[in-house]
Each structure stands twice: as structure tokens, then as C-alpha cells.
Amino acid sequence: MATSLPHLNIVADAHIWEVEEAFSTLPGFDVSLNVLEAAGITRKALQDADVLITRSSTQVNEDLLAGTPVRFAATATIGDDHYDKKWLRENGINFANAAGSSTGSVIEYMLTALLELHARGLIALPDITLGIIGAGRIGGRLADICDKLGIRTLLNDPPRARSEGESGFAELGELLSGADILSLHTPLKRNGEDQTYHLLNAERLSRFQGRGIINTSRGTCLDNAALPNWLDGDKRRFAVLDCWENEPAISSTLLAHPGLAIATPHIAGHSLDGKAANTLFVRQALCRWLNVAEEWRMEELLPEASQLINIPCTGDVWRNLHAAATMMYNIGNDDAALRSADLVPEQDIGRKFASFRRHYPMRRSWNQIPVHFLRPDPSTQQLARAIGIKVV
């Protein structure tokens, strides 16, 4: 006589990539999957749930989970500051995130932004000093690539400096005085020794001697109310923002500021391959918690690799790299899309921001797009490979 499988009730956000393919079946379990919009993920909706899988728009805390049977919660995002981890631990609820899954996408965004800034004449590559605040998965990898490109970096990461020794790391004050551009890659910590909430506040911005700030980490690590005043202090100053305070209801004043060189709707990690990896990482974490084998083949759901791109070369290696990067990911399109939100009434900006993210067009990772440089010099091919371009 066949033995019935244990039942598992899963509630998941509808906007997780291939959510039904990934979580409707699991080896060894009879799964019931309830896919909901974020607004529908309520305590009432979780009364029979064993597992909760979210994105960043759902606050996972006592208000949501108290009195529910949920024993595993995961977010298909890199960050998990929308999870009350202390409360979850105290109540025996296992949790996981997708940290590391979108690293490649964010790196590609950063490199495209730097090449775009160079093309516009706002910076001169490689003759800048990039101050990287947060040298974890993304910041550390970015520093390694910058080294290959001949770009000088200063790394600030107090937790790493304490555990690994101070050699190779700099105090934040050194970055404020010695970097041309500051790039934020920290998690959000609202208090404690390594608090990052408003890490770049009005006082620190007043001490920053460089010209540019890039934020692809957490919106509240950079005081968005203080940023326009800093930009106003010198017409040569600029900012690149992918992460904003109060998302999706971002500041219309900041969006319209002439010093905002690039503005995008929190999509740095939104390549299709990054989204797929988000889902895969969460499924793998769930399988580990259930102690079952991972059998899902994410790559079978992805479309075929993109067609070959041909890039005519000039004598300017940075122009060649910018041309290739723009063909693979046109950051200007995302910038223009978000700036169009400045044309709608103030109360509708949040709705537009959320809509841009939800309906973001397909973007493939660079390693899926073959690039052929026509009559290249050796430096172009060498640096292209260094930044992850699939040169053929």
C-alpha cells in the first residue's frame, strides 16, 4: 500500500520569477502552493501556511507571522532588512535570503554606469579613485575588477577590517577626503556599531571632497534629503541612484535635480539571469531546510542565448567598452523611463516606480551575450574579458 506524502503549504509572492515552476512541487512532499500579490500576503492568508516566500515589499515580522504555523520564510532578494531576524530566531522560524544571486547583475550595472559617466565626460577612466563602502560580495568583486582596469580603489568595511586586519582597508574619513566617487554596497543596519542608516548624512557629505556618489545598495544608507544640498554645492557634482529612500514614493525633487546623472528604479540586480538565480537560491535553501535533494533545473526555463553582437572598434578602448556595454544593457533607457515619472502628479510617482520594476523588460547577463569586436586592439579585448564580456 502506498504511503501518503507529508503535506506542505507554501505561500509565495506572485512576482518571484517562475514561482509556480519552482515551488509547486518538491521531492518527498505533497505541495499546495498559494501565489499572492504582496498586498494579499497577510496574517489571515498564512493561517495554514508552513512556508512563506516573499520579495522586498513584504515586512516579515511579528505582526505578520504571530499565531501562524509558518516555520520557514525566505526572500527572493539579496537584502533581508525587511525581515525581523531577531524575532524570527526567538520564535524558531528559519529564514533565508538570496544573497549573492544578483551579484553579477549589479556589477554589470556599476560598470555600465562608470562607462556612461566617462562617455559623458563626467569622469575620466581609469584616472579616478573609487571609494567602495562595503567590500562584501559585490563591493569586493567590484574592487577586483577595478584593479584589472587600472582604477584605484579605497575599501571601507569595518566588519571585515576587524576580522581580517586593517591592512587593505581604509577609514570612512579617508574615503571622504581621498575618493573621487563613493559607491555604496552595504546592507542596511539601523543601529549598532556598524550602523549604515544615513551613513552618508549631511555632515559626512559636507566633508566629501570628491564629485560623485553611486548608490546600488539600500536607499536609506544615503540621506536623500541632504543629497540635493550637496549637489547644489558644486555644479560638477553628480549622483547615480538605483536605490532610493521611501521607495516606491521617491523624492520628485531629487528625481528632477540636474545633478542626478543617472536615475533608475531599483533594477541593478534585475537581469533575467539574476532573477532566475534569486529563485534558485531560495529553492535551494528550502530544500536544505526540508533535507531533500535539489532537482530543479533553472537553466532549462531560460531562453536561448542572445545573438552575436558586432562592435566596430575605434582607437579609444573606453569608447569601445562603452559601445559594447550599451548594446548589452542600455542604462539610458532605464534612466529615461524613470525620469518620465517626473511628468506625472506627485501622488502617482510611487505607482509609476513600482510599475517600472514590475514590468521591467528582459535583460540578459553579459556572459550570455557573445560580442565580437571588429578590428580590435589587444587592450580592448583584454579589458572586455576583465569586466565579464563574452568576447568571441
VOGU-3710 file (C-alpha; in Angstrom, 3 decimals, decimal comma):
1> matslphlni> 0,000/0,000/0,000  1,441/3,380/-0,998  2,428/5,732/1,796  0,966/9,227/1,509  3,437/12,093/1,303  3,610/14,733/4,030  1,696/17,874/3,096  3,408/21,268/2,730  1,528/24,556/2,349  3,528/27,323/0,673
11> vadahiweve> 2,503/30,960/0,242  4,620/32,903/-2,254  4,765/36,328/-3,868  3,360/36,303/-7,397  6,277/38,319/-8,772  9,026/35,834/-7,967  10,495/34,599/-11,244  8,896/31,253/-12,288  7,382/30,893/-8,832  4,981/28,124/-9,821
21> eafstlpgfd> 7,633/26,111/-11,664  9,992/26,398/-8,697  7,687/25,769/-5,746  4,620/23,815/-6,887  6,485/20,520/-6,483  9,210/19,378/-4,100  10,632/15,864/-3,789  9,023/13,910/-0,983  6,161/16,336/-0,326  2,592/16,903/-1,404
31> vslnvleaag> 2,757/20,666/-2,043  -0,082/23,182/-2,037  1,162/26,488/-3,462  -0,810/29,701/-2,954  0,577/32,522/-5,132  -0,471/36,007/-3,992  0,170/39,660/-4,712  2,278/41,244/-1,971  -0,756/43,112/-0,614  -2,529/39,774/-0,199
41> itrkalqdad> 0,206/38,258/1,998  -1,491/38,864/5,344  -1,650/37,025/8,638  -5,060/35,683/7,616  -3,617/34,317/4,361  -0,929/32,469/6,355  -3,222/30,632/8,785  -2,447/27,279/7,131  0,993/28,060/5,705  4,165/26,162/6,565
51> vlitrsstqv> 6,430/28,176/4,259  6,424/31,840/3,201  8,410/33,136/0,226  8,443/36,893/-0,389  10,107/39,779/-2,109  11,194/43,039/-0,500  7,739/44,639/-0,361  6,563/42,309/2,430  7,572/43,066/6,028  8,116/39,696/7,698
61> nedllagtpv> 7,771/40,200/11,433  5,611/39,522/14,470  2,678/41,455/13,028  2,598/39,138/10,014  3,570/35,764/11,465  2,444/35,630/15,106  -0,068/32,838/15,553  0,607/31,284/12,143  2,169/27,849/11,530  4,925/29,297/9,294
71> rfaatatigd> 8,282/27,724/10,177  10,360/28,755/7,160  10,446/32,156/5,488  12,670/33,265/2,634  13,023/36,348/0,485  13,959/36,076/-3,176  16,116/39,189/-2,817  19,711/39,882/-1,819  18,778/42,076/1,136  16,703/40,923/4,066
81> dhydkkwlre> 16,307/44,078/6,161  12,530/43,704/5,684  12,797/40,580/7,884  12,774/40,918/11,678  15,530/38,356/12,081  15,711/38,709/15,867  12,015/37,907/16,263  12,228/35,052/13,766  15,141/33,472/15,640  13,419/33,878/19,009
91> nginfanaag> 10,347/32,130/17,651  12,136/29,229/15,985  11,352/30,301/12,441  14,082/29,508/9,929  14,765/32,163/7,320  16,913/32,669/4,236  17,676/35,215/1,549  19,147/35,086/-1,949  22,388/36,871/-1,058  24,905/36,580/-3,871
101> sstgsvieym> 22,387/35,645/-6,534  22,325/39,042/-8,272  25,967/39,984/-7,740  26,826/39,724/-11,420  23,886/41,898/-12,458  24,806/44,666/-10,019  28,442/44,556/-11,150  27,318/44,927/-14,763  25,150/47,886/-13,779  28,072/49,512/-11,960
111> ltallelhar> 30,464/49,043/-14,869  27,897/50,327/-17,354  27,307/53,383/-15,162  31,040/54,126/-14,925  31,457/53,766/-18,688  28,432/56,003/-19,264  29,815/58,657/-16,910  33,109/58,505/-18,809  31,342/58,804/-22,163  29,548/61,920/-20,928
121> glialpditl> 32,799/63,476/-19,752  31,836/63,462/-16,079  34,811/61,235/-15,184  37,982/60,133/-16,975  38,672/56,403/-16,798  40,852/54,944/-15,499  42,163/58,057/-13,717  39,777/58,085/-10,786  39,829/56,833/-7,215  36,701/54,856/-6,401
131> giigagrigg> 35,779/54,708/-2,727  33,893/51,447/-2,147  31,829/51,464/1,048  31,075/47,835/1,840  33,520/45,299/0,410  31,386/42,168/0,569  30,250/40,044/-2,368  29,539/42,982/-4,650  31,947/45,613/-3,369  34,815/43,135/-3,134
141> rladicdklg> 34,241/41,838/-6,657  33,959/45,376/-7,985  37,314/46,213/-6,404  38,932/43,193/-8,083  37,626/44,268/-11,496  38,728/47,864/-10,939  42,224/46,585/-10,203  42,271/44,848/-13,604  41,100/48,063/-15,254  43,753/50,165/-13,578
151> irtllndppr> 41,223/52,053/-11,448  42,472/52,859/-7,942  40,116/51,880/-5,113  39,783/52,613/-1,414  37,862/49,996/0,556  35,852/50,735/3,689  34,410/47,744/5,507  34,697/47,917/9,326  33,457/44,329/9,993  35,998/42,885/7,557
161> arsegesgfa> 38,740/45,131/8,900  38,090/43,867/12,442  38,082/40,204/11,429  40,837/40,264/8,783  43,059/43,084/9,969  43,171/46,708/8,901  45,627/46,207/6,033  43,867/46,890/2,743  41,008/48,788/4,362  40,511/52,496/4,975
171> elgellsgad> 38,537/54,524/7,476  35,458/56,254/6,084  37,161/59,598/6,624  39,928/58,542/4,232  37,346/57,856/1,531  35,650/61,205/2,144  38,926/63,021/1,626  40,628/60,785/-0,961  37,988/59,342/-3,301  36,622/60,934/-6,456
181> ilslhtplkr> 33,492/58,765/-6,366  31,822/56,992/-3,454  29,969/53,770/-4,242  27,676/52,242/-1,613  27,468/48,456/-1,276  26,412/47,959/2,339  23,468/46,176/3,945  21,035/48,329/5,914  21,710/48,340/9,660  19,643/50,835/11,604
191> ngedqtyhll> 21,674/50,751/14,797  24,727/49,237/16,460  28,439/49,527/15,897  28,152/49,223/12,119  25,015/51,302/11,588  24,548/52,167/7,933  21,271/54,079/8,146  22,130/57,552/6,750  25,775/56,516/6,660  26,252/59,345/4,184
201> naerlsrfqg> 24,385/62,088/6,047  24,612/65,860/5,703  27,681/66,106/7,938  29,642/63,432/6,085  28,571/64,762/2,710  29,935/68,168/3,717  33,342/66,520/4,254  33,338/64,615/0,966  35,947/66,141/-1,337  35,035/64,126/-4,431
211> rgiintsrgt> 32,487/64,722/-7,157  30,242/61,692/-7,456  28,105/59,282/-5,423  26,634/55,991/-6,645  24,077/54,046/-4,605  23,116/50,498/-5,564  22,783/49,165/-2,008  19,981/50,481/0,238  18,211/53,780/-0,280  18,412/54,848/3,342
221> cldnaalpnw> 22,192/54,450/3,520  22,302/57,826/1,740  20,315/60,729/3,190  18,176/61,657/0,185  17,045/64,895/1,805  20,663/66,036/2,246  21,809/64,918/-1,216  20,296/67,833/-3,219  22,041/70,339/-0,956  25,364/68,575/-1,548
231> ldgdkrrfav> 24,766/68,524/-5,307  23,946/72,226/-5,211  27,351/72,976/-3,683  29,262/72,476/-6,959  27,872/72,161/-10,479  30,482/69,481/-11,215  28,973/67,124/-8,622  26,722/64,256/-9,687  24,901/61,233/-8,337  23,799/57,878/-9,738
241> ldcwenepai> 20,852/56,399/-7,857  19,317/52,988/-8,277  18,233/52,746/-4,631  16,141/55,492/-3,024  14,672/56,399/0,309  10,942/55,797/0,742  10,613/53,541/-2,287  8,400/53,476/-4,238  7,341/57,011/-3,217  10,693/58,562/-4,121
251> sstllahpgl> 11,520/62,271/-3,961  10,321/64,181/-7,025  12,737/66,977/-6,094  15,689/64,616/-6,213  14,481/62,935/-9,398  14,323/66,301/-11,134  17,673/67,585/-9,840  20,102/68,488/-12,661  22,955/66,869/-10,728  21,286/63,456/-10,865
261> aiatphiagh> 23,261/61,962/-13,752  21,588/58,540/-13,821  18,322/57,578/-12,141  16,944/54,034/-12,263  14,095/52,275/-10,400  15,998/49,791/-8,188  16,780/47,420/-11,045  20,560/46,998/-10,820  20,118/43,331/-9,941  17,213/42,747/-12,309
271> sldgkaantl> 18,835/40,884/-15,169  16,808/37,834/-16,141  19,681/35,610/-15,035  19,821/37,435/-11,698  16,082/36,974/-11,135  16,405/33,300/-12,005  19,255/32,925/-9,527  17,114/34,646/-6,852  14,531/31,904/-7,243  17,117/29,137/-7,398
281> fvrqalcrwl> 18,885/30,282/-4,221  15,603/30,332/-2,288  14,537/26,919/-3,569  17,937/25,511/-2,606  17,588/26,985/0,900  14,128/25,487/1,251  15,381/22,085/0,113  18,188/22,228/2,678  15,675/23,022/5,421  13,457/20,135/4,294
291> nvaeewrmee> 16,519/17,896/3,931  15,591/16,863/0,394  17,655/16,692/-2,776  17,659/19,668/-5,132  16,386/18,548/-8,522  15,169/21,753/-10,187  16,903/22,779/-13,422  16,559/26,539/-13,639  18,577/26,841/-16,823  16,018/24,832/-18,780
301> llpeasqlin> 13,498/27,665/-18,313  15,783/30,406/-19,594  15,591/31,469/-23,257  18,331/30,780/-25,738  21,446/32,937/-25,544  21,347/36,238/-27,404  22,597/36,658/-30,951  26,151/37,756/-31,679  26,818/41,484/-31,282  29,409/43,104/-33,546
311> ipctgdvwrn> 31,167/46,191/-32,177  33,247/48,378/-34,565  36,366/49,498/-32,720  37,953/52,921/-32,511  41,334/53,846/-31,085  39,685/54,609/-27,718  39,417/51,462/-25,589  36,904/53,047/-23,183  34,686/54,108/-26,057  34,803/50,543/-27,382
321> lhaaatmmyn> 33,847/49,115/-23,993  31,056/51,665/-23,617  29,672/50,701/-27,024  29,649/47,017/-26,063  28,140/47,632/-22,632  25,400/49,824/-24,094  24,484/47,195/-26,690  24,120/44,611/-23,916  22,441/46,913/-21,401  21,306/50,417/-22,308
331> ignddaalrs> 21,250/52,143/-18,925  19,971/55,288/-20,621  16,662/53,566/-21,377  16,097/52,806/-17,693  17,083/56,359/-16,807  14,620/57,819/-19,324  11,829/55,521/-18,151  12,146/56,607/-14,531  12,500/60,283/-15,394  9,183/60,074/-17,199
341> adlvpeqdig> 7,661/59,601/-13,743  8,590/63,214/-13,049  5,909/64,175/-15,558  3,069/62,600/-13,557  1,381/64,080/-10,474  3,396/63,800/-7,242  0,995/61,271/-5,756  1,467/58,944/-8,736  5,279/58,725/-8,701  5,245/55,751/-6,336
351> rkfasfrrhy> 2,822/53,881/-8,563  4,973/54,560/-11,624  8,158/53,498/-9,815  6,570/50,206/-8,744  5,202/49,646/-12,248  8,633/50,124/-13,842  10,087/47,463/-11,546  7,217/45,054/-12,001  7,215/45,273/-15,804  10,955/45,541/-16,272
361> pmrrswnqip> 11,998/44,314/-19,760  14,181/41,258/-20,207  17,883/41,925/-19,731  20,422/39,133/-20,034  23,715/38,844/-18,186  26,824/39,690/-20,157  28,106/36,126/-20,049  25,084/35,110/-22,147  25,750/37,586/-24,973  28,586/36,846/-27,437
371> vhflrpdpst> 30,439/40,007/-28,507  32,752/40,314/-31,489  34,971/43,387/-31,676  35,764/44,355/-35,279  39,476/45,162/-35,789  40,160/45,479/-32,066  43,379/46,421/-30,373  44,631/43,907/-27,757  43,715/46,235/-24,868  40,044/46,316/-25,826
381> qqlaraigik> 39,721/42,549/-25,822  41,764/42,176/-22,655  39,746/44,727/-20,676  36,474/43,448/-22,124  37,201/39,991/-20,772  38,270/41,515/-17,456  34,839/43,070/-16,945  32,995/39,885/-17,878  32,156/40,396/-21,540  31,915/37,184/-23,558
391> vv> 34,418/38,007/-26,285  34,315/35,722/-29,333
//
